[in-house]
Amino acid sequence: MTPELLAQVMEATWPPLRRWPLGPFTLRDGAGGGKRVSAAGCDGDFTADDLAHAEAAMAEPLMLIRASDTALDAALQIRGWRLVDPVVAYAAPVADLASELPQLAAFPHWPPLEIARAIWAEGGIGPARVAVMERVAGPKAAILSRRGDRPAGVAFVARLGTEVMVHALEVRPDHRRQGVGATLVHAAANWAAEQGADRLSLVVTRQNTAARALYARLGMGVVGQYHYRAK
């Protein structure tokens, strides 16, 4: 999965409210939907003036830094921008992740049930982030997982072509380390297979070692890394 494709899939499956160019930079308005939809990005070579104009245009300066953005990263560090939330992207073939699940262990639906919204809200994924999901133009679903006949977790999935990305995977605290996260990934892959997708991907902060260990156990490999710089 190339960095360019990863960026395209992320943008399509978790879109900002609006985006616009400013010189070599792309600025985004996430409308409170989180860093991923609010961060600016650099699309080519830039000058000190370009960077100053981009910084001045953002009410809360935030830049997404890809592995190839070494010059930008260094320039922002010199300007006093701090490093925030290193992120790791994982992916695997859908066929490797799809799995038969017990009946009603997890099921896709749209729009999200109130219990799905409640679980997201418990984890800090509020209305502004649900609004990001609602903006997705392509196929999408909320996946609700149950354990012991109780709602245990939820995730959002969306498709771009043959790619499906998982976002907002949230497991209730009293159901963690009990297989709910794995069930949600398998259910996401099952939905992706029904959509004719070939690959399933997701992103997670580097510090979330428990989630990263889960994705590795499921056979997902690292396909990209990035971080943010904030002023």
Secondary structure, 3 states (H helix, E strand, C coil): CCHHHHHHHHHHHCCCCEEEEECCEEEEECCCCCHHHHCEEECCCCCHHHHHHHHHHCCCCEEEEECCCHHHHHHHHHCCCEEEEEEEEEEEEHHHHCCCCCCCCEEEECCCCHHHHHHHHHCCCCHHHHHHHHHCCCCEEEEEEEECCEEEEEEEEEEECCEEEEEEEEECHHHCCCCHHHHHHHHHHHHHHHCCCCEEEEEEECCCHHHHHHHHHCCCEEEEEEEEEEC
